[in-house]
Amino acid sequence: MAETVAADAPGDSSLHSSEGAVAVADSGVVEVAFRGERSGRAPLTWGQRAIWHAVLRTAPNDHYFNLGRVLPLGSRGRTVAVPAALAAIGALMARHEALRTKLVGDGGGAEQSLSADGTLPVTLVAAPHADAASRLADDLLDGLSGTRFDYTGEWPLRVALVTVDGLVTHAVLALCHLAADGHGAEVLVRDLRLLALRGSAGRPPATNPLDLAREQHGERGTRRGAAALDHWERGYRSTPPTMFPTAVAEPRSPRFWTGRIVSAAMARAVGAVAAAHRVSGSTVLLAASAALVAASGGHRTAAVMPIVGNRTSPALRDLVSTLSQDGLFVLDPGEAGADARFTDLLPDAYRTALRAYRASGYDPVEWDRLGERMRQERGTEVHPYCCFNDMRLVDRQGPAGPAPTREELAGARGTTRFDFPATQDRVACRYCLHITELGPALAVTLTADTAYLPPDAIRGHLYAMEHLIVESATGDAPYLGELPELLRRPWGEERS
């Protein structure tokens, strides 16, 4: 049976219940009480609506959207007692209104409801030593993140604490995507660390999801959203209805496969190409993805939907919410011609990406209406089904000094690894590219519908992207006319 404890203050050495002080066991479930400043109800923010629509399209496999983080708390000689960690969790719940928010209603009419107080179940698990604690934290992360949330009945945060000799070594967090995007998850990790180690996380966030929703659904927000959708309409009219229109194979079971390439060479090359052409590394990756998508389908133009953080305002920098929405990036390799090199696309790609980022805030309900209007006009569904998500918080440039040589990059390519780490039954897209960092390497994953991109095509896209960017870093960027052949090569089969 879970005990209920109230966290008086972050860093406080004791926890209390209605019967007085209580001892906290090494393992079990503790209900941590929390109290915020207010309650309320509002429509979903645009970002919440966007992810909610994706959840509805993906259910019951919507655990795909869950965010997981492991926070080490026992390093560098610091120690955190269990009561202090539980107090910090209670303070975290009080600090961020998104964590005290549940859905009310269902389907397209769902709204958000903020509660002032409640209790959060926190799992305590004891490990025999530090190495076991690290492995246990990873296992708990998989378990907490691998189950879909009850959006109306469960708080959007799950927490487990791993202990060794009565001290917390790791906090494990699983977040519902309705409450936070990747940036918001990092804010939570930062704040929990500060609350556990120092007892304070500083000033509270400047705004919150409830007030943001009211602003977005007001007159000013409506005008801003309409301007963004004008950009989408122009893009829709200049591109094919979808990037992968025709099934080319029998779908596998499970239908969606995730391929992953881990490449130190690509990490070094992206920074070198970005610096040489005065664009961002994210632009290099986005342009490479779009150029390969166009070549794969024989399209003159490519439409890719980058996931945009939408945190340009200082008031939104520390907000825990899901602000990310899709942008529409349109690239026209056909205008450049087959004799142009990949790097010739980068100046226009940079400008086009900026336009896509500026037009990434809008009401998804109005976006759906635009899509229906386009469907009626063109006689077919209009949707790229092609998305790009650079999940790195910092777009790093290459190290200072000369660009890497061909020999250095060739040596780094020798360490490239490829695998298929995951499969799923249902994803609401056909091509989903994700960029993360893994030590000094880039980890690029492509989750794709195997009816449109069989496993060999997934492998081909990822190895072709590495080749395209690495060769561009040496000053020998491939010609656009070469891209279809690059996609067909049997890349890396001997190493996978």
ROFI-275792 format. One line per field, with one value per residue (C-alpha): residue in three letters; residue number from 1; z, y, x. Coordinates in steps of 0.02 Angstrom, whole numbers, plus 50000, padded with zeros to 5 digits. Each point is the difference from the previous one (the first is absolute). Layout:
residu (ALA  ...)
num (NUM  ...)
up (Z  ...)
north (Y  ...)
east (X  ...)
//
This chain:
residu (MET  ALA  GLU  THR  VAL  ALA  ALA  ASP  ALA  PRO  GLY  ASP  SER  SER  LEU  HIS  SER  SER  GLU  GLY  ALA  VAL  ALA  VAL  ALA  ASP  SER  GLY  VAL  VAL  GLU  VAL  ALA  PHE  ARG  GLY  GLU  ARG  SER  GLY  ARG  ALA  PRO  LEU  THR  TRP  GLY  GLN  ARG  ALA  ILE  TRP  HIS  ALA  VAL  LEU  ARG  THR  ALA  PRO  ASN  ASP  HIS  TYR  PHE  ASN  LEU  GLY  ARG  VAL  LEU  PRO  LEU  GLY  SER  ARG  GLY  ARG  THR  VAL  ALA  VAL  PRO  ALA  ALA  LEU  ALA  ALA  ILE  GLY  ALA  LEU  MET  ALA  ARG  HIS  GLU  ALA  LEU  ARG  THR  LYS  LEU  VAL  GLY  ASP  GLY  GLY  GLY  ALA  GLU  GLN  SER  LEU  SER  ALA  ASP  GLY  THR  LEU  PRO  VAL  THR  LEU  VAL  ALA  ALA  PRO  HIS  ALA  ASP  ALA  ALA  SER  ARG  LEU  ALA  ASP  ASP  LEU  LEU  ASP  GLY  LEU  SER  GLY  THR  ARG  PHE  ASP  TYR  THR  GLY  GLU  TRP  PRO  LEU  ARG  VAL  ALA  LEU  VAL  THR  VAL  ASP  GLY  LEU  VAL  THR  HIS  ALA  VAL  LEU  ALA  LEU  CYS  HIS  LEU  ALA  ALA  ASP  GLY  HIS  GLY  ALA  GLU  VAL  LEU  VAL  ARG  ASP  LEU  ARG  LEU  LEU  ALA  LEU  ARG  GLY  SER  ALA  GLY  ARG  PRO  PRO  ALA  THR  ASN  PRO  LEU  ASP  LEU  ALA  ARG  GLU  GLN  HIS  GLY  GLU  ARG  GLY  THR  ARG  ARG  GLY  ALA  ALA  ALA  LEU  ASP  HIS  TRP  GLU  ARG  GLY  TYR  ARG  SER  THR  PRO  PRO  THR  MET  PHE  PRO  THR  ALA  VAL  ALA  GLU  PRO  ARG  SER  PRO  ARG  PHE  TRP  THR  GLY  ARG  ILE  VAL  SER  ALA  ALA  MET  ALA  ARG  ALA  VAL  GLY  ALA  VAL  ALA  ALA  ALA  HIS  ARG  VAL  SER  GLY  SER  THR  VAL  LEU  LEU  ALA  ALA  SER  ALA  ALA  LEU  VAL  ALA  ALA  SER  GLY  GLY  HIS  ARG  THR  ALA  ALA  VAL  MET  PRO  ILE  VAL  GLY  ASN  ARG  THR  SER  PRO  ALA  LEU  ARG  ASP  LEU  VAL  SER  THR  LEU  SER  GLN  ASP  GLY  LEU  PHE  VAL  LEU  ASP  PRO  GLY  GLU  ALA  GLY  ALA  ASP  ALA  ARG  PHE  THR  ASP  LEU  LEU  PRO  ASP  ALA  TYR  ARG  THR  ALA  LEU  ARG  ALA  TYR  ARG  ALA  SER  GLY  TYR  ASP  PRO  VAL  GLU  TRP  ASP  ARG  LEU  GLY  GLU  ARG  MET  ARG  GLN  GLU  ARG  GLY  THR  GLU  VAL  HIS  PRO  TYR  CYS  CYS  PHE  ASN  ASP  MET  ARG  LEU  VAL  ASP  ARG  GLN  GLY  PRO  ALA  GLY  PRO  ALA  PRO  THR  ARG  GLU  GLU  LEU  ALA  GLY  ALA  ARG  GLY  THR  THR  ARG  PHE  ASP  PHE  PRO  ALA  THR  GLN  ASP  ARG  VAL  ALA  CYS  ARG  TYR  CYS  LEU  HIS  ILE  THR  GLU  LEU  GLY  PRO  ALA  LEU  ALA  VAL  THR  LEU  THR  ALA  ASP  THR  ALA  TYR  LEU  PRO  PRO  ASP  ALA  ILE  ARG  GLY  HIS  LEU  TYR  ALA  MET  GLU  HIS  LEU  ILE  VAL  GLU  SER  ALA  THR  GLY  ASP  ALA  PRO  TYR  LEU  GLY  GLU  LEU  PRO  GLU  LEU  LEU  ARG  ARG  PRO  TRP  GLY  GLU  GLU  ARG  SER)
num (1  2  3  4  5  6  7  8  9  10  11  12  13  14  15  16  17  18  19  20  21  22  23  24  25  26  27  28  29  30  31  32  33  34  35  36  37  38  39  40  41  42  43  44  45  46  47  48  49  50  51  52  53  54  55  56  57  58  59  60  61  62  63  64  65  66  67  68  69  70  71  72  73  74  75  76  77  78  79  80  81  82  83  84  85  86  87  88  89  90  91  92  93  94  95  96  97  98  99  100  101  102  103  104  105  106  107  108  109  110  111  112  113  114  115  116  117  118  119  120  121  122  123  124  125  126  127  128  129  130  131  132  133  134  135  136  137  138  139  140  141  142  143  144  145  146  147  148  149  150  151  152  153  154  155  156  157  158  159  160  161  162  163  164  165  166  167  168  169  170  171  172  173  174  175  176  177  178  179  180  181  182  183  184  185  186  187  188  189  190  191  192  193  194  195  196  197  198  199  200  201  202  203  204  205  206  207  208  209  210  211  212  213  214  215  216  217  218  219  220  221  222  223  224  225  226  227  228  229  230  231  232  233  234  235  236  237  238  239  240  241  242  243  244  245  246  247  248  249  250  251  252  253  254  255  256  257  258  259  260  261  262  263  264  265  266  267  268  269  270  271  272  273  274  275  276  277  278  279  280  281  282  283  284  285  286  287  288  289  290  291  292  293  294  295  296  297  298  299  300  301  302  303  304  305  306  307  308  309  310  311  312  313  314  315  316  317  318  319  320  321  322  323  324  325  326  327  328  329  330  331  332  333  334  335  336  337  338  339  340  341  342  343  344  345  346  347  348  349  350  351  352  353  354  355  356  357  358  359  360  361  362  363  364  365  366  367  368  369  370  371  372  373  374  375  376  377  378  379  380  381  382  383  384  385  386  387  388  389  390  391  392  393  394  395  396  397  398  399  400  401  402  403  404  405  406  407  408  409  410  411  412  413  414  415  416  417  418  419  420  421  422  423  424  425  426  427  428  429  430  431  432  433  434  435  436  437  438  439  440  441  442  443  444  445  446  447  448  449  450  451  452  453  454  455  456  457  458  459  460  461  462  463  464  465  466  467  468  469  470  471  472  473  474  475  476  477  478  479  480  481  482  483  484  485  486  487  488  489  490  491  492  493  494  495  496)
up (50000  49953  50137  49975  50049  49983  49943  50111  49905  49882  50101  50160  50096  50054  49919  50088  49989  50100  50133  50015  49936  49896  49950  49815  49952  49881  49872  49964  49945  50091  49962  50001  50038  49911  49999  49867  49997  49891  49897  49838  49832  49821  49822  49950  49940  49817  50046  50109  49862  49876  50107  50053  49819  49972  50153  49934  49832  50082  50144  50074  49960  50061  50130  49850  50050  50183  50054  50121  50097  50129  50122  50095  50175  50087  49901  50048  50183  50021  50091  50000  50136  49953  50097  49911  49830  50038  50058  49838  49899  50096  49969  49815  49988  50085  49890  49828  49965  49851  50123  50091  49841  49931  49852  50017  49861  49854  49813  49916  50139  50141  50115  50137  50185  50128  50180  50147  50100  50004  50026  49882  50019  50006  49988  50110  49949  50094  49907  50081  49926  49879  49841  50033  50034  49828  49914  50106  49956  49814  50026  50097  49861  49873  50111  50046  49821  49913  50057  49933  50120  50063  49941  50103  50156  50025  50034  49849  50098  50063  50118  50075  50117  50007  50165  50063  50188  50028  49887  49831  49853  49855  49968  49854  49913  49869  49927  49901  49841  50036  50148  49926  49842  49996  50059  50139  50057  50016  50102  50118  50019  50037  50127  50088  50017  50074  50118  50061  50022  50046  50056  49872  49810  49996  49927  49941  49813  49925  49929  50003  49882  50063  49962  49837  49941  50037  49903  49849  49988  50014  49858  49989  49997  49866  49885  50027  49965  49839  49935  50034  49906  49849  49989  50007  49862  49884  50037  49970  49830  49945  50051  49964  50110  50097  49995  50002  49900  49948  50102  49930  50109  50113  50172  50133  50166  50102  49859  50056  50017  50075  49924  50089  49942  50128  49912  50070  49822  49967  50163  49946  49820  50044  50096  49862  49863  50105  50034  49819  49935  50145  50043  50153  50022  50014  49828  49927  50070  49949  49823  49985  50058  49879  49852  50030  50022  49834  49914  50076  49929  49838  50056  49941  50169  50175  50143  50173  50166  50126  50181  50064  50183  49995  50145  49924  50134  50163  50097  49922  50028  50168  49973  50026  49868  49826  49887  49853  49839  49821  49876  49812  49912  49810  49902  49810  49943  49827  49974  50034  49877  49998  49968  50160  50155  50166  50080  49867  50088  50169  49982  49946  50127  50141  49947  49972  50170  50085  49913  50057  50181  49999  49936  50129  50123  49954  50058  49945  49979  49866  49926  49981  49912  49880  49963  49964  49884  49907  49988  49919  49878  49948  50012  50117  50175  50017  50135  49984  50124  50018  50160  50069  50183  50053  50185  50048  50117  49930  49816  50024  49877  49967  50108  49969  49875  49825  49925  50016  49859  49886  50090  50171  49944  49916  50163  50096  49875  50044  50171  49933  50070  49932  50074  50009  50186  50000  49911  50027  49938  49965  49972  49920  49869  49865  50025  50170  50016  50174  50040  50170  50068  50068  50071  49856  49869  49921  50024  49857  50005  49863  50047  49842  49933  49923  49864  49932  50065  50026  50119  49859  49950  50181  50005  49833  50055  50156  49919  49851  50121  50083  49830  49935  50149  50023  49816  50006  50145  49891  49864  49885  50026  49897  49850  50022  49853  50099  50146  49933  49975  50175  50072  49906  50057  50120  50135  50152  49983  50051  50162  50055)
north (50000  50170  50127  50183  50128  50187  50086  50154  50081  49948  49939  49977  49849  49936  49953  50005  49919  50032  49882  50093  49956  49842  49892  49967  49820  49953  49932  50026  50141  50166  50124  50173  50140  50167  50167  50135  50175  49980  49892  50035  49940  50055  49934  49904  50105  49984  49887  49891  49987  49949  49859  49948  49980  49895  49894  49969  49944  49885  49922  49871  50012  50179  49957  50040  50184  49979  50089  49917  50069  49930  50127  49941  50075  49911  50059  50110  49957  50074  49904  50019  49920  49924  50131  50142  49919  49976  50180  50057  49901  50081  50171  49959  49958  50164  50103  49939  50008  49882  49858  50033  50002  49861  49988  50019  49937  49898  50006  50169  50088  49961  50142  50019  50004  50064  49938  50096  49847  49812  49856  49918  49817  49983  49828  49964  49860  49950  49941  49907  50111  50144  49896  49908  50165  50067  49844  50002  50182  49956  49855  50110  50130  49870  49942  50172  50066  49845  50014  50126  50131  50012  50179  50037  49900  50006  50141  50025  49954  49831  49993  49866  50023  49877  49990  49923  49989  50113  50142  50045  49965  50028  50080  49923  50107  49953  50144  50009  50101  50102  50075  50029  49995  49958  50173  49997  49831  50072  50146  49874  49903  50160  50060  49832  49996  50174  49964  49839  50068  50182  50010  50132  50015  50190  50106  49910  49995  50163  49923  49835  49892  50063  50183  49955  49909  50150  50112  49885  49984  50188  50127  50026  49814  49970  50129  49926  49825  50054  50078  49838  49897  50115  49935  49821  50030  50071  49851  49875  50076  49985  49820  49825  49948  49881  49945  49813  49973  49818  49843  49904  49844  49892  50080  49909  49949  50107  50124  50143  49972  50118  50002  50087  50058  50059  50099  50102  50044  50079  50099  50076  50025  50090  50133  50021  50019  50121  50109  49998  50054  50112  49904  49900  49817  49966  50079  49884  49847  50062  50039  49829  49914  50100  49972  49813  49992  50090  49883  49847  50043  50081  50167  50170  50076  49929  50046  49955  50045  50051  49997  50177  50044  50168  50073  50164  50105  50019  49965  49826  49947  49914  49951  49816  49964  49927  50148  49905  49996  49950  50125  49980  50002  49998  49968  50000  49898  49990  50186  49981  49856  49833  50082  50104  49939  49970  50150  50114  49972  50064  50190  49981  49860  50116  50137  49873  49922  50170  50025  49828  50039  50165  49912  49859  50074  49975  49917  49817  50005  50134  49901  49850  50110  50061  49819  49956  50149  49948  49821  50059  50113  49872  49845  49909  50014  50135  49959  49975  49853  50046  50077  50056  50024  50069  49961  50076  50146  50085  50006  49973  50063  49899  50025  50154  49976  49929  49894  49812  49921  49863  49877  50049  49982  49834  49936  50061  49915  49837  50011  50030  49881  49955  49900  49982  50033  50005  49954  50059  49956  50175  50174  50145  50033  49913  50079  50068  50053  50039  50076  49978  49996  49846  50056  50073  49921  50043  49870  50015  49890  49975  49925  49953  49906  49843  49999  50161  49985  49818  49965  50008  50172  50060  49943  50083  50169  50006  49945  50115  50146  49963  49988  50159  50105  49924  50021  50179  50035  49950  50123  49863  50014  49873  50060  49999  49882  49871  49991  49862  49887  50039  49942  49835  49950  49851  50111  49922  49827  49921  50102  49993)
east (50000  50069  50031  49957  50131  50001  50158  50013  50142  50138  50148  49899  50063  49831  49836  49834  49830  49842  50069  50165  50172  50010  50146  50027  50038  50141  49876  49816  49886  49985  49860  50080  49878  50019  49910  50008  49927  49845  49885  49909  49940  50037  50006  50155  50146  50045  50146  49889  49871  50135  50067  49824  49949  50156  49956  49825  50072  50128  49902  50014  50186  50012  50131  50111  49984  50051  50159  50122  50148  50121  50074  50156  49999  50142  50152  50149  49989  49827  49864  49812  49896  49833  49899  50090  49969  49815  49988  50080  49873  49858  50075  50021  49815  49956  50118  49942  49814  50016  50036  49835  49897  49890  49883  49814  49889  50062  50026  50017  49903  50123  50054  50130  49959  50126  49989  50069  50053  50007  50120  50124  50053  50189  50080  50152  50117  50158  50155  50146  50138  50031  50022  49839  49913  50044  49934  49844  49967  50007  49881  49879  50008  49947  49858  49933  50012  49936  49818  49876  49935  49821  49978  49845  50038  50190  50121  50113  50157  50061  50149  50109  50148  50145  50094  50161  50024  49851  50063  49924  50116  49878  49833  49906  49868  49871  49900  49841  50030  49844  50093  50172  50103  50185  50053  49871  50065  50174  49932  49920  50162  50095  49872  49990  50189  50002  49856  50078  50177  49970  49820  49953  49985  49992  49863  49843  49960  49939  49842  49905  49896  49832  50037  50089  49844  49890  50120  50010  49811  49977  49995  50188  50037  49868  50082  50173  49937  49913  50161  50094  49871  50017  50180  49936  49873  50133  50112  49861  49965  50183  50037  49935  49854  50114  50181  49968  49840  50019  50027  50149  50001  49895  50007  50099  49924  50019  49974  50114  50187  50128  50174  50142  50171  50128  50135  50144  50046  49831  50012  50167  49944  49837  50094  50129  49869  49897  50152  50058  49829  49949  49843  49949  50040  49814  49976  50132  49910  49828  50056  50084  49841  49892  50116  50004  49811  49976  50123  49917  49830  50058  49928  50061  49955  50001  49884  50066  49922  50134  49944  50028  50027  49906  50099  50059  49916  50099  49839  49994  50180  49968  49820  49962  49870  49993  50032  50072  49900  50032  50069  49996  50168  49995  50160  50013  50150  49920  50026  50186  50013  50089  50170  49990  50088  49913  50085  49924  49833  50058  49977  49819  49972  50054  49878  49861  50029  49983  49833  49944  50049  49905  49843  50000  49875  49816  49839  50003  49811  50021  50145  49884  49873  50134  50047  49819  49981  50159  49935  49840  50091  50132  49892  50120  50069  50132  50127  50190  50004  50183  50067  50167  50043  50169  49990  50168  49978  50156  50044  50186  50129  50156  50153  50106  50139  50014  49863  50023  50099  49937  50113  49934  49820  50037  50073  49848  49884  50083  49917  49824  49870  49828  49858  49811  49968  49809  49840  49821  49828  49939  50074  49905  50134  50100  50172  50055  50182  50069  50170  50083  50178  50086  50166  50103  49886  49835  49864  49876  49846  49873  49832  49908  49849  50074  49866  50077  50179  50052  50145  50130  49934  50009  50181  50033  49931  50107  50163  49968  49975  50167  50087  49918  50053  50174  50044  49936  50118  50148  49952  49937  49812  49902  49902  49811  49985  50101  49879  49884  50151  50064  49835  50009  50175  50010  50075  50082  49927  50164  50001  49818)
//
